[in-house]
C-alpha cells in the first residue's frame, strides 16, 4: 500500500536564479522581447512542422507541459493538503456579494483575494479565476477598476469569481513582500494552483465549469495555468499571448519554462495547450499582440483543427486599442465565458445588446483589504521576502 508523507522542499525566495539540472547544466531563459516578430513567426512554422496529426500534437503537448512544470520547479508537484480558508466581511451589492479571503498556499504564505458571488440562487455555479496584471500602487492589482468590474459582472451573471493578489501586490505589498526576485514564478504559479484547488472544492461551485481570464501579467497566469492544469475548462487570456514576447517579469519568464535540453516553445504554443478546451485570445494593436490575428491565432486554429475542435477557439482582435482590459475587451470576454460556462445572459444586457456594467460598486482599497489592524495576519505568517518551504509529496511503501 502506498502512503503519502511530506518532506520539505526548500525554495529560497531571495536566492539566485534557476537551478541547473544534471542533463541541462545551463538553463536558458527567454524573457521580454527575446526575439523579433519575424523570428517568432518562423519559430511557430518550425514547431508546426513537427506534427501533422492529433496524436503527434498530443505527444508534443504532453512533453511541453511536463517541461514547464519541471522548469518551474514544480515537478514533482508539492503536496497540497486540504485548504482551510479565512473568509470574512461579506458586502452585498446589486445582484452580487463580495467577501475577503485568504488561504495558506505553502506553510506560512497566505494568498489574499476577493470572492464575488451571485446573490440569487444556490448553485452549483461556474467558477472563474480572475488574476490581475502588473499595474502598481493602491489603484492597481485586484483593486484596479477593470478587475473589479469584470468580476462583479460575471458574478451577477451567475459565477463564483475569485480575484487574487500576485506576490508583492495588494495585502502582501502592504505587508512588505516584493515582486522583484528570481524565485517568483514557482511561488506565484503554485498560488494559482492552490486557489484553483479551493475554488473547485466549494460546494456552490460546479467543478466541471471552471474559467480563467486576466490581462497582461494576469493573461500569462491565465494561459500558463490552463496549460498545466486541465481543470480549467475555458480560458480568455487578454493582451498577452505572443510568439516573440515572453513576459517582462520574473513571474512570467524567470525560470526555464520555454527552453531546456528537452523542449523548445514560446507563449503562443503554450497557450495552444488549452486545446481542445474553449479559448478566446483577445489582442490589440498597441502592444506585442498586434499580429495575433495573423500569427499566433492561426497556429492555435491549426492545433484545434487537428483535434476536431476549431469551433472552440476565437480571436477578438482590436487593432485600434491599447494594452488593457478595457470595456470592449470585457464585452468579448463576457460573451465567450457566458457561452461556454452556461452563464445567464438574460436581463444582463443594455438595449444596444452590450452587457450592463453600470450597476458595479467599485470598492476602496481599505474596503478590499483582507488583513489590517482589526484583522491582523495569522501568527504563523512568514516574514516578508523570507524563505518559502514547499511541502513535497513523497511516496513510500508501507
C-alpha positions as CSV (number, residue, x, y, z in Angstrom):
1,X,0.0,0.0,0.0
2,X,1.3,3.5,-0.8
3,X,1.3,6.2,1.8
4,X,1.9,9.9,1.2
5,X,4.2,11.6,3.6
6,X,5.6,15.2,3.4
7,X,9.2,16.3,3.2
8,X,10.2,19.9,2.8
9,X,11.5,21.1,-0.5
10,X,13.2,24.5,0.2
11,X,12.7,27.3,-2.3
12,X,14.6,30.4,-1.4
13,X,12.6,33.4,-2.4
14,X,15.6,35.7,-2.1
15,X,18.1,33.3,-3.7
16,X,19.8,33.1,-7.1
17,X,18.3,32.2,-10.4
18,X,17.2,28.9,-11.8
19,X,19.0,25.8,-10.6
20,X,20.8,23.7,-13.3
21,X,19.9,20.1,-13.6
22,X,22.3,17.2,-14.4
23,X,21.1,17.0,-18.0
24,X,20.7,20.7,-18.6
25,X,23.7,22.3,-16.8
26,X,23.0,25.8,-18.2
27,X,19.3,26.7,-18.0
28,X,18.3,29.2,-20.7
29,X,15.8,31.9,-20.2
30,X,13.6,33.7,-22.8
31,X,12.5,36.9,-21.3
32,X,10.8,40.1,-22.6
33,X,11.3,40.8,-26.3
34,X,13.7,37.9,-26.7
35,X,13.3,37.8,-30.4
36,X,11.9,39.7,-33.3
37,X,8.3,39.4,-34.6
38,X,9.6,37.7,-37.7
39,X,11.7,35.2,-35.6
40,X,8.6,34.4,-33.6
41,X,6.6,33.7,-36.8
42,X,9.3,31.4,-38.2
43,X,9.6,29.7,-34.9
44,X,5.9,28.8,-35.0
45,X,6.4,27.5,-38.5
46,X,9.2,25.2,-37.3
47,X,7.0,24.0,-34.4
48,X,4.2,23.3,-36.8
49,X,6.4,21.1,-39.0
50,X,6.9,18.7,-36.1
51,X,3.3,17.5,-36.0
52,X,0.7,16.7,-38.6
53,X,-1.9,14.7,-36.6
54,X,-3.7,14.8,-33.3
55,X,-1.5,12.1,-31.7
56,X,1.6,13.9,-32.8
57,X,0.4,17.1,-31.3
58,X,-0.7,15.4,-28.1
59,X,2.7,13.8,-27.7
60,X,4.4,17.2,-28.2
61,X,2.0,18.9,-25.8
62,X,2.5,16.4,-23.1
63,X,6.2,16.9,-23.2
64,X,5.9,20.7,-23.2
65,X,3.5,20.5,-20.2
66,X,6.0,18.3,-18.3
67,X,8.9,20.6,-19.0
68,X,7.0,23.7,-18.0
69,X,6.4,22.1,-14.6
70,X,10.0,20.9,-14.4
71,X,11.4,24.3,-15.4
72,X,9.2,26.0,-12.8
73,X,10.4,23.7,-10.1
74,X,7.0,22.1,-9.7
75,X,7.9,18.6,-10.8
76,X,7.3,16.7,-8.6
77,X,4.3,18.7,-7.6
78,X,4.4,19.9,-3.9
79,X,1.9,18.4,-1.5
80,X,-1.5,20.1,-1.5
81,X,-3.2,19.4,1.8
82,X,-6.9,20.4,2.4
83,X,-7.4,24.2,2.5
84,X,-8.9,25.9,5.5
85,X,-9.8,29.4,4.1
86,X,-10.1,32.6,6.1
87,X,-13.3,34.3,4.9
88,X,-14.9,37.4,6.4
89,X,-16.6,40.7,5.8
90,X,-19.4,39.9,3.3
91,X,-20.6,43.0,1.4
92,X,-23.9,42.8,-0.5
93,X,-24.4,44.9,-3.7
94,X,-26.7,44.9,-6.7
95,X,-27.0,41.2,-7.6
96,X,-23.7,40.1,-6.2
97,X,-21.7,39.9,-3.0
98,X,-18.0,40.3,-2.2
99,X,-16.1,38.6,0.6
100,X,-12.4,38.8,1.7
101,X,-10.5,35.6,1.5
102,X,-7.0,34.3,2.4
103,X,-5.6,30.8,2.0
104,X,-2.3,29.3,3.1
105,X,-0.7,28.0,-0.1
106,X,2.6,26.9,1.4
107,X,3.5,26.9,5.1
108,X,3.2,30.5,6.3
109,X,2.4,32.1,3.0
110,X,-1.1,33.5,2.8
111,X,-2.6,34.3,-0.6
112,X,-5.2,37.0,-0.3
113,X,-8.1,38.0,-2.6
114,X,-11.8,38.7,-3.1
115,X,-14.7,36.3,-3.7
116,X,-17.5,37.6,-5.9
117,X,-20.7,35.6,-5.7
118,X,-24.3,35.9,-7.1
119,X,-26.9,36.9,-4.5
120,X,-29.6,34.9,-6.3
121,X,-29.6,31.1,-6.5
122,X,-27.9,28.3,-4.6
123,X,-25.7,26.8,-7.3
124,X,-23.7,25.0,-8.1
125,X,-22.3,27.9,-10.2
126,X,-19.5,28.0,-12.6
127,X,-16.2,29.2,-11.1
128,X,-13.9,31.8,-12.6
129,X,-10.4,32.8,-11.6
130,X,-9.6,36.5,-12.2
131,X,-5.8,37.2,-11.9
132,X,-4.7,40.8,-12.3
133,X,-1.8,42.3,-14.1
134,X,1.2,44.4,-13.1
135,X,-0.5,47.7,-12.6
136,X,1.2,49.1,-9.4
137,X,0.2,51.1,-6.4
138,X,-3.0,51.2,-4.4
139,X,-5.0,51.7,-7.6
140,X,-3.5,48.6,-9.2
141,X,-3.7,44.9,-8.6
142,X,-7.1,43.4,-7.9
143,X,-8.4,46.9,-6.9
144,X,-8.0,48.3,-10.5
145,X,-11.4,49.2,-11.9
146,X,-11.1,46.7,-14.9
147,X,-10.6,43.9,-12.4
148,X,-13.5,44.8,-10.1
149,X,-15.9,45.4,-12.9
150,X,-15.4,42.1,-14.8
151,X,-15.5,40.2,-11.5
152,X,-18.8,41.8,-10.5
153,X,-20.4,41.4,-13.9
154,X,-19.5,37.8,-14.1
155,X,-20.8,37.1,-10.6
156,X,-24.1,38.8,-11.3
157,X,-24.4,36.6,-14.4
158,X,-24.1,33.5,-12.2
159,X,-20.5,32.7,-11.5
160,X,-18.3,32.5,-8.3
161,X,-15.3,34.7,-9.2
162,X,-12.1,34.9,-7.2
163,X,-9.7,37.8,-7.8
164,X,-6.3,37.1,-6.1
165,X,-3.1,39.0,-5.4
166,X,0.2,38.5,-7.1
167,X,3.1,38.2,-4.7
168,X,4.0,41.8,-3.7
169,X,0.6,43.2,-4.6
170,X,-2.4,44.0,-2.5
171,X,-2.2,42.8,1.1
172,X,1.2,41.2,0.6
173,X,2.6,44.5,-0.7
174,X,1.4,46.3,2.4
175,X,3.0,43.5,4.5
176,X,6.3,44.2,2.8
177,X,6.6,41.4,0.2
178,X,8.4,42.4,-3.0
179,X,7.6,41.3,-6.6
180,X,11.1,41.6,-7.9
181,X,13.1,38.4,-7.2
182,X,14.2,35.4,-9.4
183,X,12.2,32.7,-7.5
184,X,8.9,34.4,-8.1
185,X,7.5,32.1,-10.9
186,X,7.2,28.9,-8.9
187,X,5.5,30.5,-5.9
188,X,3.1,32.5,-8.0
189,X,2.2,29.6,-10.2
190,X,1.7,27.3,-7.2
191,X,-0.5,30.1,-5.7
192,X,-2.7,29.8,-8.8
193,X,-2.9,26.1,-8.5
194,X,-3.9,26.3,-4.8
195,X,-6.6,29.0,-5.3
196,X,-8.0,26.7,-8.0
197,X,-7.9,23.8,-5.5
198,X,-10.0,26.0,-3.2
199,X,-12.4,27.1,-5.9
200,X,-13.3,23.6,-7.1
201,X,-13.7,22.4,-3.5
202,X,-16.6,24.8,-2.8
203,X,-20.0,23.2,-2.6
204,X,-21.5,26.1,-4.5
205,X,-19.2,25.6,-7.5
206,X,-19.5,23.2,-10.4
207,X,-16.0,21.8,-10.8
208,X,-16.8,20.9,-14.5
209,X,-17.3,24.6,-15.4
210,X,-14.2,26.5,-14.5
211,X,-12.9,29.5,-16.3
212,X,-9.9,31.9,-16.0
213,X,-9.3,35.3,-17.5
214,X,-6.8,38.1,-16.9
215,X,-4.8,40.7,-18.9
216,X,-1.1,41.4,-19.3
217,X,0.6,39.5,-16.4
218,X,-2.8,38.1,-15.5
219,X,-3.0,36.9,-19.1
220,X,0.2,35.0,-18.5
221,X,-1.2,33.4,-15.4
222,X,-4.3,32.6,-17.4
223,X,-2.7,30.7,-20.2
224,X,0.0,29.2,-18.0
225,X,-2.4,27.7,-15.5
226,X,-4.6,26.4,-18.3
227,X,-1.6,24.7,-20.0
228,X,-0.6,22.8,-16.8
229,X,-4.0,22.1,-15.2
230,X,-6.9,20.6,-17.2
231,X,-9.4,21.6,-14.5
232,X,-9.6,24.9,-16.3
233,X,-12.3,24.3,-18.9
234,X,-12.5,27.8,-20.5
235,X,-9.8,30.4,-20.8
236,X,-9.6,34.0,-22.0
237,X,-6.0,35.4,-21.9
238,X,-6.0,39.1,-22.8
239,X,-3.3,41.2,-24.5
240,X,-0.5,38.8,-23.6
241,X,-0.2,35.8,-26.0
242,X,2.8,36.4,-28.3
243,X,5.3,34.3,-30.3
244,X,8.1,36.9,-29.8
245,X,7.4,38.4,-26.4
246,X,7.9,36.1,-23.4
247,X,6.8,38.4,-20.5
248,X,9.0,41.0,-18.9
249,X,8.7,39.9,-15.3
250,X,10.3,37.0,-13.5
251,X,6.9,35.8,-12.5
252,X,6.3,35.1,-16.2
253,X,9.7,34.0,-17.5
254,X,12.3,34.0,-14.7
255,X,12.6,30.2,-14.8
256,X,13.4,28.0,-17.9
257,X,9.8,27.1,-18.8
258,X,10.3,27.9,-22.5
259,X,13.5,26.1,-23.4
260,X,15.6,23.2,-22.0
261,X,17.5,20.2,-23.2
262,X,14.1,18.5,-23.7
263,X,11.9,21.2,-25.2
264,X,11.7,24.5,-27.1
265,X,8.5,26.5,-27.1
266,X,7.0,30.0,-26.8
267,X,3.9,31.6,-25.3
268,X,1.8,31.2,-28.4
269,X,2.3,27.4,-28.3
270,X,1.9,27.3,-24.5
271,X,-1.5,28.9,-24.9
272,X,-2.4,26.3,-27.6
273,X,-2.0,23.6,-24.9
274,X,-5.6,24.7,-23.9
275,X,-6.9,22.7,-26.9
276,X,-9.5,21.3,-27.3
277,X,-10.9,23.3,-24.4
278,X,-12.6,26.6,-25.4
279,X,-10.1,29.6,-25.5
280,X,-10.5,33.2,-26.7
281,X,-7.4,35.2,-27.4
282,X,-8.0,38.9,-27.0
283,X,-5.4,41.1,-28.7
284,X,-4.9,44.7,-29.7
285,X,-2.8,46.9,-32.0
286,X,-0.9,48.8,-29.3
287,X,1.4,46.1,-27.9
288,X,3.1,42.8,-28.6
289,X,-0.2,41.1,-29.6
290,X,-0.6,43.4,-32.7
291,X,0.0,40.4,-35.0
292,X,-2.1,37.8,-33.1
293,X,-4.8,37.6,-35.8
294,X,-2.2,36.8,-38.5
295,X,0.5,34.8,-36.5
296,X,-0.5,33.4,-33.1
297,X,-4.2,32.7,-33.7
298,X,-3.7,30.8,-36.9
299,X,-1.3,28.5,-35.1
300,X,-3.9,27.9,-32.4
301,X,-6.5,27.3,-35.0
302,X,-4.4,24.6,-36.6
303,X,-4.0,22.8,-33.3
304,X,-7.7,23.0,-32.6
305,X,-8.5,21.8,-36.1
306,X,-6.3,18.7,-35.7
307,X,-8.3,17.9,-32.5
308,X,-11.6,18.4,-34.3
309,X,-12.4,21.5,-32.1
310,X,-11.8,24.5,-34.3
311,X,-15.2,25.9,-33.2
312,X,-13.8,26.3,-29.6
313,X,-11.1,28.8,-30.4
314,X,-11.6,32.5,-31.2
315,X,-9.7,35.7,-31.5
316,X,-11.1,39.2,-30.7
317,X,-8.5,41.5,-32.3
318,X,-9.0,45.2,-31.6
319,X,-6.4,46.9,-33.8
320,X,-7.1,50.4,-32.6
321,X,-6.9,49.6,-28.9
322,X,-4.1,49.6,-26.3
323,X,-2.7,47.3,-23.6
324,X,-5.5,47.0,-21.1
325,X,-8.7,45.0,-20.2
326,X,-11.0,47.8,-21.3
327,X,-14.7,47.8,-21.9
328,X,-14.7,46.4,-25.5
329,X,-12.4,43.6,-24.4
330,X,-14.5,42.8,-21.5
331,X,-17.6,42.7,-23.7
332,X,-16.0,40.0,-25.8
333,X,-14.9,38.0,-22.8
334,X,-18.4,38.1,-21.2
335,X,-19.9,36.7,-24.3
336,X,-17.4,33.9,-24.7
337,X,-17.4,32.9,-21.0
338,X,-21.2,33.0,-20.8
339,X,-21.5,30.8,-23.9
340,X,-19.1,28.1,-22.7
341,X,-19.8,28.2,-19.0
342,X,-23.5,28.5,-19.5
343,X,-23.9,31.8,-17.6
344,X,-27.2,33.6,-17.6
345,X,-27.3,36.4,-20.2
346,X,-30.9,37.3,-19.8
347,X,-31.6,40.5,-18.1
348,X,-27.9,41.5,-18.1
349,X,-27.7,43.4,-21.3
350,X,-28.4,47.0,-22.3
351,X,-30.7,48.0,-25.1
352,X,-27.8,48.0,-27.6
353,X,-27.0,44.4,-26.8
354,X,-23.9,45.1,-24.7
355,X,-23.5,43.6,-21.2
356,X,-24.5,46.0,-18.4
357,X,-21.7,47.2,-16.2
358,X,-23.5,50.3,-14.7
359,X,-24.5,48.6,-11.5
360,X,-21.0,47.8,-10.3
361,X,-19.9,49.3,-7.0
362,X,-16.1,49.8,-7.0
363,X,-14.7,49.3,-3.6
364,X,-11.9,51.3,-2.0
365,X,-8.6,49.5,-1.2
366,X,-9.3,49.9,2.5
367,X,-12.6,48.0,2.0
368,X,-10.9,45.3,0.0
369,X,-8.1,44.6,2.4
370,X,-8.1,41.1,3.9
371,X,-5.8,41.9,6.8
372,X,-5.5,45.2,8.7
373,X,-5.2,46.4,12.3
374,X,-8.6,44.9,13.2
375,X,-7.8,41.6,11.4
376,X,-4.1,41.0,11.7
377,X,-2.1,38.5,9.7
378,X,-2.1,35.0,11.2
379,X,0.6,34.5,13.8
380,X,2.4,31.9,11.7
381,X,2.6,34.1,8.6
382,X,6.1,34.3,7.1
383,X,8.2,37.4,7.4
384,X,8.1,39.3,4.1
385,X,10.6,38.0,1.5
386,X,11.8,35.2,3.7
387,X,12.5,31.6,2.7
388,X,9.5,29.6,1.5
389,X,9.1,25.9,2.2
390,X,7.2,23.8,-0.3
391,X,5.9,20.5,1.2
392,X,6.8,17.9,-1.4
393,X,4.8,14.7,-1.6
394,X,6.9,11.6,-1.3
395,X,5.7,8.1,-1.9
396,X,6.8,5.4,0.4
397,X,5.8,1.7,0.6
398,X,4.5,0.6,4.0
